[in-house]
């Protein structure tokens, strides 16, 4: 029978093992990158909200994921489109920080197949950014300042979808990308 060395009297660890504080520090350094989905306006449909909650829970198995709802601009219906986009843009920019990788979901963005998006996401997750922010704007898109801050733009399709529906479509694609990266039995090709 193999004998194990006695633990160190001060650290409680066996020889050759790191003390608890070093282990804790190593785990903190290995904490996965955060992913935020930033949305302008609340989700009006209970069905869309339920689907988003389901996919968010699934994504959280693979990464730190949160959905950030920004309030609708007050009296938006009475404001010119440019003023509305400017107000939404200011709220969006307040949610980003230096070091974040900002991705706009925009009809002018790059289209990818699900497998290509998974590979792209996998590359970003191993990058130097501390957080990836995917942003769905309001019904009129983004202000010039938000476009200037963006690191990338993705398009789900050349077709136009309501910004409410895009939330669910993208959340499902994000989950699908993680399932592809982790070889989970969700995506079939």
N, C-alpha and C positions, 0 to 999 in steps of 0.2 A: 504494500500500500504506500502511495506517495505521500510524503509529509509536506505540508505547506508551511512556508515561513510565517512566523508570528507577525501580526500587524505592528506597525510603528506605534509606540505609546502616545505620541503627541498628535499625529495626524490620523491615526486609525486606519491607515492604508498599508497594504502589503508592500514589501520592497519591490521596486520596479513599477509601481503604480503612482500616478500623480495624486497629490493631496486634493481634497474636495474643492478647495477654492480654485485650483488650477483647472479641475474638471469643469467647474461651473463657468469659468472664464472661457474655456474652449467651446463649451456648448453655446454660450452667448455669441461667440464669433461665428458659429455655424448656423445661427438662426436664419431661416430662409428669408429671402427678399420679400418685402411686402408688396401686395398688389391691391390697388384701389381702383374701383370703378366709380367715377365721379359723374353724377347725373344732374342735369338742370331740371328742376321741377319734380313734383311728386309723381308716383305711379298711380294713375287714376283707376285702373282696372284691378279688381281683386284677383282675377285669374292670372294676369301678368305678374302681379306681386307674388303670388303663390309659386309660380314657375321659377321666378328669380330666386326666391328663398330656397327652393329645392336645389337648384344648381349651385347657389352660393354655399350651401352646406356641403355639397359634394366637392366643390373646389377646395374648401377648407381642409379636406383630408390631405391635400397636397401642398398647400401654401397658406401663408397668412393672407387672408382675403377679406376686404370689407367694401361695402357699398356706401357711398357718401351722397346723400340727397341734398342738393342746394335748393333753397326756396325759389319759387317763381318770382319774377320781377313784379313788383306792385303796379297795378294799373297797366299791365303790358299791352292790353288791347287798345289803349288810348295813346300809346307811345309810338313814334316812328321806329321802323325796324332797326335802323342803325343805333338808336339810343337803347333799345332793348338788348341788342347784341353787345353793346358796350357795357351795360350793367351786368349782364350774365358773364361777360369776359372778366370783369373785375372780381366777381365771386369765384370764378374758376381759378384765376391766377393766385388768389389768396390761399387756395388749397394746395398749391404746388410749392416745393422748396428746392433750393439748390441741391443738385445731386439726384433729383428725381428724373426718371426717363418718362417724358410725356408723350402719349400717343392719342391722337384725335381719331375718332370714328367719323369719317367724313366721306362723302360720295366721290371726292377727288383723290382719295387715298389709294394705296396699292391693294389690289385684289390678290388673295391667296387661296389655294385649296387648303382644306383642313390640315393635311399632313405638312404642307409648307408652313402654315401658321404655327403648328406645333414645333417644328424645327427652329423657326424664328424665335418663338417664345423661349425655347430651351437655351438658345444662345444668349438672350437677354437676361435670363435668370442666373447665368454664370458670369455676367458682366459686372461692372463696377458700380452701377447705380444702386442706391439704397432702397428705391421703391419704383415700381412701374405704375403710372397713373394712366388708365384708359379713360377717356372723357367722351361722353355723349352730350352734345349741346342741346340747345332748345330748337324749336321748329325752324328757325332761320339760320342755323349754323353758328359760326364763331366770329368773334371780332378779329381785327387784324393783329392785335396784341397777342391773342391766344395762338393764332397761326404762327406768329413769330417765335413764340415760346416752345412750340411743338418740336419734338425730336423725330417724330414719324407720324404718318397718317395711314390709316387702314380703311378700306371700304369692304363692307359685307357683300355688296352686289352693285351692279350698275343700275339696278332698279332703286327707286326711292321708297323707303319705309318710314312710317311714323317714328318719331324719336322714342315713343313709348314701346313700340314693338322691337326696335333695335336693341333695347335693354335686354330683352329675353333672348333674342337671337345671339347676341354677343356673349351673354353669360353661358349659354349652352355651348358655344364654340370654344370658350375658354376652358370649360370642363372637358370638352372633347379633346382639346390640345393636351391637357394633363393626362387624360386617359391614354392617349397615343404615346406620350413621353414615358409613361409608366407601364406600358404594355397591358393595360386593363382591357377586359373584354367589353368594350363599348363601341369603338369605331371599327367598322368592317370595310375592308378594301380588297 
